[in-house]
Structure formats: structure tokens, C-alpha cells
Amino acid sequence: MIENQRPTSPKGWYSRGYLPHFDGGEVWQFVTYRLYDSLPQNLLERWRLELERDRITDAEFRRRIEQYLDQGCGSCFLRNESIAEMIQENLLNFDAQKYKLKAWVVMPNHVHLLLKPNAGFELGEIMHSIKSYSAHEANKILQRSGQFWFRESFDRYIRNHEHFQNTLAYIENNPVKARLCEKSDDWRFGSAYFRPGSAGGSPAIRPQDAN
């Protein structure tokens, strides 16, 4: 169980372009990163302007993005099982070393994470490393070159235990919501698959439990 998180931020809120980001040090974060062509830039820009002008809430802004991504638009390179497996293995490889990974799911055109950076690691640096490596390896598998991921990720720090549990459930149920499978633990490229009692449950590779 986690208590209410009061982020003590080494960097605080900052922007790398279109989206606000929060570097709060060792706090749980809900992160979404997506393929470069999964959401039209003009549509994202329109929604961002609506948000800036208070025509929609932050929650509605994020809901629209998630809903669009779940439609499976764009190249959907992550449908390739070799790519999905590579991404998943890379995420697990740095669990406990750079961050604590509680939940994840690799969808056809985006990835969701619930993680907490370890001391000495910033979220922005972690995401740059994850995306840089996986883009290079995926392009080799696809025998292509050029942009793979959209340059920015969506991140949101977790406020309290209820927010944590709701986020974990959202991540693991995303394949079901997107009608990719009937049960969350049927999806091979997500944390639900590896939980005890599930099809692929294996304590050796399960991420650490939340403190």
C-alpha cells in the first residue's frame, strides 16, 4: 500500500515541447509513450489548445488521447510479437536497477507503465533510454529507418493509494477494453500475464510490489 504522495521535486513541472511533465524524484508515475503515427499531430494540437483555453479538463484531454490510441490507428508496429517481446524484456531488464516497475502493457501502438524512479535516476532520462534502445532494435527487426516513437511521453504522478490501484487496473485491463483479448492475463505483453495464478505467472520476473 502507498500513502498519499507529496512530490518533493528536484525539477518539478517542466516542458519539452507540447506536454507538461513532472519530475518528482522517487514517486510513482503513470507513463504512456506511443508510436510516431498513432495520433495525428493536428488533432493533438487542437485538443491541447482546448485544454489551454479551459474548454476541456486535463482528465478529458487524457481520456480523448487514450480513447484514440485504443482504436489502433497508425502503423501499429507493436503488433509484431518480436518487437513487443523486445520492449517487454527491456522494461524488465532495468526493473530494480533504474526504477521499480509495478505494471505495464504493450499495446499495438502504445505502451503504458506504472513505475517509480530509483534514487539518482530522473524519469526523463529513464524514458529517453527506454525509447532510444527500443526504437533502434525495432527498426532493425522491421528493416526500416527513421522515427519510431512520438518524441514526447505522457506522464502523471500518482497522488495516493486509490489513484495507484485505479491506474494499475487501467493498465492491465487496457487490452480487454481495446477488445484484444477476453481477460487481462491472456495478454502476453503485460504485467497481468505474469501475476501468480495467471497463464504466465512466474515470480522470477514479476516486478516488485508497491511499498
KACOR-V912905 format. One record per residue. N is the residue number from 1. RES is the residue in three letters. PSI is psi in whole degrees, 0 to 359 (NA if undefined). BURIAL is b if it has 9 or more other C-alpha atoms within 8 Angstrom, else e. Layout:
n->N res->RES psi->PSI burial->BURIAL
n->N res->RES psi->PSI burial->BURIAL
This chain:
n->1 res->MET psi->144 burial->e
n->2 res->ILE psi->147 burial->b
n->3 res->GLU psi->176 burial->e
n->4 res->ASN psi->131 burial->e
n->5 res->GLN psi->121 burial->b
n->6 res->ARG psi->100 burial->e
n->7 res->PRO psi->120 burial->e
n->8 res->THR psi->101 burial->e
n->9 res->SER psi->126 burial->e
n->10 res->PRO psi->332 burial->e
n->11 res->LYS psi->329 burial->e
n->12 res->GLY psi->208 burial->e
n->13 res->TRP psi->138 burial->e
n->14 res->TYR psi->173 burial->b
n->15 res->SER psi->140 burial->e
n->16 res->ARG psi->13 burial->e
n->17 res->GLY psi->257 burial->e
n->18 res->TYR psi->330 burial->e
n->19 res->LEU psi->145 burial->e
n->20 res->PRO psi->146 burial->b
n->21 res->HIS psi->156 burial->b
n->22 res->PHE psi->117 burial->b
n->23 res->ASP psi->101 burial->b
n->24 res->GLY psi->17 burial->b
n->25 res->GLY psi->228 burial->b
n->26 res->GLU psi->70 burial->e
n->27 res->VAL psi->152 burial->b
n->28 res->TRP psi->138 burial->b
n->29 res->GLN psi->141 burial->b
n->30 res->PHE psi->116 burial->b
n->31 res->VAL psi->137 burial->b
n->32 res->THR psi->127 burial->b
n->33 res->TYR psi->150 burial->b
n->34 res->ARG psi->163 burial->b
n->35 res->LEU psi->155 burial->b
n->36 res->TYR psi->332 burial->b
n->37 res->ASP psi->19 burial->b
n->38 res->SER psi->344 burial->b
n->39 res->LEU psi->121 burial->b
n->40 res->PRO psi->134 burial->e
n->41 res->GLN psi->324 burial->e
n->42 res->ASN psi->328 burial->e
n->43 res->LEU psi->316 burial->e
n->44 res->LEU psi->318 burial->b
n->45 res->GLU psi->319 burial->e
n->46 res->ARG psi->316 burial->e
n->47 res->TRP psi->323 burial->b
n->48 res->ARG psi->321 burial->b
n->49 res->LEU psi->321 burial->e
n->50 res->GLU psi->321 burial->b
n->51 res->LEU psi->315 burial->b
n->52 res->GLU psi->328 burial->e
n->53 res->ARG psi->11 burial->e
n->54 res->ASP psi->29 burial->e
n->55 res->ARG psi->337 burial->e
n->56 res->ILE psi->158 burial->b
n->57 res->THR psi->167 burial->e
n->58 res->ASP psi->321 burial->e
n->59 res->ALA psi->319 burial->e
n->60 res->GLU psi->321 burial->e
n->61 res->PHE psi->312 burial->b
n->62 res->ARG psi->323 burial->e
n->63 res->ARG psi->317 burial->e
n->64 res->ARG psi->318 burial->e
n->65 res->ILE psi->311 burial->b
n->66 res->GLU psi->318 burial->e
n->67 res->GLN psi->319 burial->e
n->68 res->TYR psi->316 burial->b
n->69 res->LEU psi->322 burial->b
n->70 res->ASP psi->348 burial->e
n->71 res->GLN psi->348 burial->e
n->72 res->GLY psi->41 burial->b
n->73 res->CYS psi->161 burial->b
n->74 res->GLY psi->195 burial->b
n->75 res->SER psi->333 burial->e
n->76 res->CYS psi->48 burial->b
n->77 res->PHE psi->336 burial->b
n->78 res->LEU psi->356 burial->b
n->79 res->ARG psi->336 burial->b
n->80 res->ASN psi->116 burial->e
n->81 res->GLU psi->329 burial->e
n->82 res->SER psi->322 burial->e
n->83 res->ILE psi->314 burial->b
n->84 res->ALA psi->318 burial->b
n->85 res->GLU psi->319 burial->b
n->86 res->MET psi->316 burial->b
n->87 res->ILE psi->315 burial->b
n->88 res->GLN psi->315 burial->b
n->89 res->GLU psi->323 burial->e
n->90 res->ASN psi->319 burial->b
n->91 res->LEU psi->316 burial->b
n->92 res->LEU psi->332 burial->b
n->93 res->ASN psi->326 burial->e
n->94 res->PHE psi->5 burial->b
n->95 res->ASP psi->133 burial->b
n->96 res->ALA psi->335 burial->b
n->97 res->GLN psi->306 burial->e
n->98 res->LYS psi->336 burial->b
n->99 res->TYR psi->167 burial->b
n->100 res->LYS psi->123 burial->b
n->101 res->LEU psi->114 burial->b
n->102 res->LYS psi->321 burial->b
n->103 res->ALA psi->151 burial->b
n->104 res->TRP psi->160 burial->b
n->105 res->VAL psi->136 burial->b
n->106 res->VAL psi->110 burial->b
n->107 res->MET psi->172 burial->b
n->108 res->PRO psi->328 burial->b
n->109 res->ASN psi->11 burial->b
n->110 res->HIS psi->168 burial->b
n->111 res->VAL psi->137 burial->b
n->112 res->HIS psi->142 burial->b
n->113 res->LEU psi->147 burial->b
n->114 res->LEU psi->107 burial->b
n->115 res->LEU psi->164 burial->b
n->116 res->LYS psi->119 burial->b
n->117 res->PRO psi->142 burial->b
n->118 res->ASN psi->164 burial->b
n->119 res->ALA psi->133 burial->e
n->120 res->GLY psi->356 burial->e
n->121 res->PHE psi->129 burial->b
n->122 res->GLU psi->147 burial->b
n->123 res->LEU psi->317 burial->b
n->124 res->GLY psi->319 burial->e
n->125 res->GLU psi->320 burial->e
n->126 res->ILE psi->311 burial->b
n->127 res->MET psi->323 burial->b
n->128 res->HIS psi->316 burial->e
n->129 res->SER psi->314 burial->e
n->130 res->ILE psi->312 burial->b
n->131 res->LYS psi->322 burial->b
n->132 res->SER psi->311 burial->e
n->133 res->TYR psi->310 burial->e
n->134 res->SER psi->326 burial->b
n->135 res->ALA psi->316 burial->b
n->136 res->HIS psi->313 burial->e
n->137 res->GLU psi->321 burial->b
n->138 res->ALA psi->319 burial->b
n->139 res->ASN psi->325 burial->b
n->140 res->LYS psi->317 burial->b
n->141 res->ILE psi->319 burial->b
n->142 res->LEU psi->352 burial->e
n->143 res->GLN psi->50 burial->e
n->144 res->ARG psi->175 burial->e
n->145 res->SER psi->170 burial->e
n->146 res->GLY psi->186 burial->e
n->147 res->GLN psi->139 burial->e
n->148 res->PHE psi->304 burial->e
n->149 res->TRP psi->151 burial->b
n->150 res->PHE psi->142 burial->b
n->151 res->ARG psi->332 burial->e
n->152 res->GLU psi->153 burial->b
n->153 res->SER psi->159 burial->b
n->154 res->PHE psi->130 burial->b
n->155 res->ASP psi->150 burial->b
n->156 res->ARG psi->125 burial->b
n->157 res->TYR psi->149 burial->b
n->158 res->ILE psi->126 burial->b
n->159 res->ARG psi->321 burial->b
n->160 res->ASN psi->183 burial->b
n->161 res->HIS psi->319 burial->b
n->162 res->GLU psi->316 burial->e
n->163 res->HIS psi->320 burial->b
n->164 res->PHE psi->310 burial->b
n->165 res->GLN psi->320 burial->e
n->166 res->ASN psi->321 burial->e
n->167 res->THR psi->316 burial->b
n->168 res->LEU psi->314 burial->b
n->169 res->ALA psi->319 burial->e
n->170 res->TYR psi->313 burial->e
n->171 res->ILE psi->308 burial->b
n->172 res->GLU psi->337 burial->b
n->173 res->ASN psi->359 burial->b
n->174 res->ASN psi->317 burial->b
n->175 res->PRO psi->327 burial->b
n->176 res->VAL psi->315 burial->b
n->177 res->LYS psi->323 burial->e
n->178 res->ALA psi->5 burial->e
n->179 res->ARG psi->38 burial->e
n->180 res->LEU psi->341 burial->e
n->181 res->CYS psi->170 burial->b
n->182 res->GLU psi->326 burial->e
n->183 res->LYS psi->148 burial->e
n->184 res->SER psi->325 burial->b
n->185 res->ASP psi->6 burial->b
n->186 res->ASP psi->340 burial->b
n->187 res->TRP psi->114 burial->b
n->188 res->ARG psi->338 burial->e
n->189 res->PHE psi->53 burial->b
n->190 res->GLY psi->160 burial->b
n->191 res->SER psi->331 burial->b
n->192 res->ALA psi->328 burial->b
n->193 res->TYR psi->332 burial->b
n->194 res->PHE psi->4 burial->b
n->195 res->ARG psi->153 burial->b
n->196 res->PRO psi->134 burial->e
n->197 res->GLY psi->351 burial->e
n->198 res->SER psi->177 burial->b
n->199 res->ALA psi->321 burial->e
n->200 res->GLY psi->18 burial->e
n->201 res->GLY psi->124 burial->b
n->202 res->SER psi->108 burial->b
n->203 res->PRO psi->336 burial->e
n->204 res->ALA psi->333 burial->e
n->205 res->ILE psi->8 burial->e
n->206 res->ARG psi->141 burial->b
n->207 res->PRO psi->163 burial->b
n->208 res->GLN psi->146 burial->e
n->209 res->ASP psi->154 burial->e
n->210 res->ALA psi->144 burial->e
n->211 res->ASN psi->NA burial->e
